[in-house]
Amino acid sequence: MNLIQWFRFASPQSFYPLAGRMIPWFWTLAALFGIAGLWVAFFVAPTDAQQGEGYRIIFVHVPASWMSMFIYMVMAFWAGLGLALGTRLSGMMAQALAPTGALMAALSLWTGALWGKPMWGTWWVWDARLTSELILFFLYIGFIALQSAIDDPRRADKAGAILALVGVVNIPIIYFSVKWWNTLHQGSTINLTRAPSMAQTMLLGMLLMALAFWMYSIAVALTRARAIMLERERHTEWVKHAVD
């Protein structure tokens, strides 16, 4: 299928049925990767020599943290595309991604607190990475609140896009915070330029859980996007046929 044919899915009318066909596949993949990841995390991966069994929370914490940043970048991309080209689908996709991104950021913060208490002796410190992740959570909440406060979807998309694009600067701050500042948070255990500093089974479990979170995020975002399309396009003919 050439590029021109793919462009026809840029309209809500064409994307709606495509999303409907993809959603079951992503839910299935999320379940399969999740089951495999949890099995490796709890029954295959060895006990950590320093952190004991408590380290296993990283199999949720790390993928949630990765997804919180990745989803924000994708949300900002869609928002920026809509701001530049005025495409209706772009704003809908950005709106659909925001709640899932906020969930991932909240999960990252919550599991981080559960991990930090036994390791650091406290639930929370104003550490550079923790603080920047908290700011990311507030950016998601701000994006959702801003769009909800504006009745006109077009104006809401433009306002949300500006906020999303400004907030992109926080992503490299989160990622590089452990290198730029002296923080309690441990450095990255996975790096493209060197071998991972963890057992292969630990790495496998983490990657499987990351894939599960990724598939889940896509499935939820597509489901929510379809609901947004029906709401925004409710007065059009194609929606009337879609809900019949």
C-alpha positions in Angstrom: 0.0 0.0 0.0 1.6 3.3 -1.1 1.8 6.5 0.9 -1.1 8.2 -0.9 -3.4 5.3 0.1 -2.4 5.7 3.8 -3.3 9.4 3.7 -7.0 8.5 3.3 -6.9 7.3 6.9 -6.1 10.9 8.0 -9.9 11.5 8.2 -12.0 10.4 11.2 -14.4 8.7 8.8 -11.7 6.4 7.4 -9.7 5.9 10.6 -12.7 4.9 12.7 -13.3 1.5 11.2 -9.5 0.9 10.9 -9.1 1.5 14.6 -11.9 -0.8 15.3 -10.2 -3.6 13.5 -6.8 -3.0 15.2 -8.1 -2.7 18.8 -8.7 -6.5 19.4 -5.2 -7.3 18.2 -3.5 -4.8 20.5 -5.6 -6.0 23.5 -4.5 -9.6 22.7 -0.9 -8.6 22.4 -1.1 -6.6 25.7 -2.5 -9.7 27.5 0.1 -12.1 26.0 3.1 -9.8 26.7 1.7 -9.0 30.2 1.3 -12.7 31.2 4.8 -13.5 29.9 6.3 -10.5 31.5 4.8 -11.1 34.9 5.8 -14.8 34.7 9.4 -13.8 34.1 9.3 -11.0 36.6 8.0 -13.1 39.5 9.0 -16.7 38.8 12.1 -16.6 36.5 14.1 -13.5 37.3 16.5 -14.0 40.3 16.5 -12.2 43.6 18.6 -9.0 43.5 21.8 -9.3 45.6 21.4 -5.8 47.1 17.7 -5.0 47.0 16.2 -8.4 47.6 12.7 -9.2 46.4 11.6 -5.5 46.6 13.4 -4.7 43.4 10.7 -6.6 41.4 8.6 -3.4 41.4 10.9 -2.1 38.7 9.0 -4.5 36.3 6.1 -2.1 36.6 7.9 1.1 37.5 10.4 1.3 34.7 7.9 0.5 31.8 5.4 3.0 33.2 8.1 5.6 33.4 9.2 4.9 29.8 5.6 5.0 28.5 4.8 8.2 30.4 7.6 10.0 28.4 7.0 8.2 25.1 3.2 8.9 25.2 3.9 12.6 25.8 6.2 12.8 22.8 3.5 11.1 20.6 0.8 13.3 22.1 2.9 16.4 21.3 3.6 15.1 17.8 -0.2 14.7 17.1 -0.9 18.1 18.7 1.8 19.8 16.7 0.6 18.2 13.5 -2.9 19.4 14.1 -1.7 22.9 14.9 0.4 23.0 11.7 -2.0 21.3 9.3 -5.4 21.8 11.0 -6.2 18.1 10.6 -9.2 17.0 12.8 -7.8 13.5 13.5 -4.6 14.9 15.0 -6.4 16.8 17.8 -8.5 13.8 18.5 -5.5 11.5 18.8 -3.7 13.9 21.1 -6.8 14.2 23.3 -7.1 10.4 23.4 -3.5 9.8 24.4 -3.5 12.3 27.3 -5.4 10.3 30.0 -3.3 7.2 29.4 -0.1 9.2 29.6 -1.3 10.7 32.9 -2.1 7.2 34.2 1.5 6.0 33.3 3.0 9.1 35.0 0.9 8.5 38.1 1.9 4.8 38.1 5.5 5.7 37.7 5.3 8.1 40.7 3.3 5.7 42.9 5.5 2.7 42.2 8.6 4.9 42.6 7.4 5.8 46.1 6.8 2.2 47.0 10.3 1.4 45.8 11.9 4.4 47.5 10.5 3.8 51.0 12.5 0.5 51.6 15.5 1.6 49.6 15.9 5.3 50.6 13.9 5.2 53.8 11.4 7.8 52.6 8.3 7.9 50.2 9.4 11.1 48.5 12.4 13.3 48.0 12.7 16.4 45.8 15.0 14.6 43.5 15.6 15.9 40.0 14.1 12.9 38.3 11.2 12.6 40.6 10.4 16.3 40.4 10.6 16.4 36.6 8.3 13.3 36.4 5.8 15.0 38.7 5.9 18.0 36.4 5.2 15.6 33.5 2.1 14.4 35.4 0.9 18.0 35.9 1.5 18.7 32.2 -0.9 15.8 31.3 -3.4 17.0 33.9 -3.1 20.6 32.6 -3.6 19.5 29.0 -6.7 17.5 29.9 -8.1 20.4 32.0 -7.4 23.0 29.4 -9.1 21.0 26.6 -12.1 20.4 28.9 -12.4 24.0 29.8 -12.8 25.1 26.1 -16.1 24.3 24.5 -15.0 24.7 20.9 -12.9 21.6 19.9 -10.8 23.5 17.4 -9.8 26.1 19.9 -9.3 23.5 22.6 -7.0 21.6 20.2 -4.9 24.7 19.5 -4.6 25.7 23.1 -3.7 22.1 24.1 -1.1 21.9 21.3 0.7 24.9 22.5 0.9 23.6 26.0 2.0 20.1 24.8 4.7 21.5 22.6 6.1 23.8 25.4 6.1 20.8 27.8 8.3 18.7 25.5 11.3 20.4 27.0 10.6 18.5 30.2 11.3 15.1 28.5 15.0 15.4 28.1 15.2 16.9 31.6 13.6 13.7 32.9 15.9 11.4 30.9 19.2 13.2 31.6 18.5 14.4 35.1 20.6 11.6 36.7 23.5 12.8 34.6 23.1 16.5 34.9 22.5 16.6 38.7 23.6 14.6 41.7 20.4 12.7 42.5 19.4 9.8 44.7 17.8 8.1 41.7 19.9 5.4 40.2 21.3 5.8 36.7 20.0 4.0 33.6 20.6 0.3 33.6 19.8 0.0 29.9 22.0 1.9 27.4 22.3 1.5 23.7 26.1 2.0 23.8 26.9 -0.6 26.4 25.8 -3.9 27.8 22.9 -3.8 30.3 24.0 -3.9 34.0 21.4 -6.5 35.0 20.8 -10.2 34.5 19.4 -11.2 31.1 16.2 -12.6 32.7 15.6 -9.3 34.5 16.1 -7.4 31.2 13.7 -9.9 29.4 11.0 -9.4 32.0 11.3 -5.6 31.8 11.2 -5.6 28.0 8.1 -7.9 28.0 6.3 -5.7 30.5 7.3 -2.6 28.4 5.7 -4.2 25.3 2.6 -5.1 27.3 2.3 -1.5 28.5 2.9 -0.3 24.9 0.2 -2.5 23.5 -2.2 -1.6 26.3 -1.6 2.1 25.6 -2.3 1.8 21.9 -5.5 -0.3 22.5 -6.9 2.2 25.1 -5.9 5.3 23.0 -7.6 3.9 19.9 -10.7 3.0 21.9 -10.9 6.5 23.4 -10.2 8.0 20.0 -13.2 6.3 18.5 -15.4 7.6 21.3 -14.1 11.1 20.7 -14.7 10.8 16.9 -18.3 9.9 17.6 -18.8 12.8 19.9 -17.2 15.4 17.8 -18.6 14.2 14.5 -22.0 13.3 15.8 -23.8 15.5 13.4 -22.2 14.0 10.3 -23.7 11.3 8.1 -20.9 8.8 8.6 -21.4 8.8 12.3 -25.2 8.2 11.9 -24.4 5.1 9.8 -21.6 4.0 12.2 -23.9 3.8 15.2 -26.8 2.3 13.4 
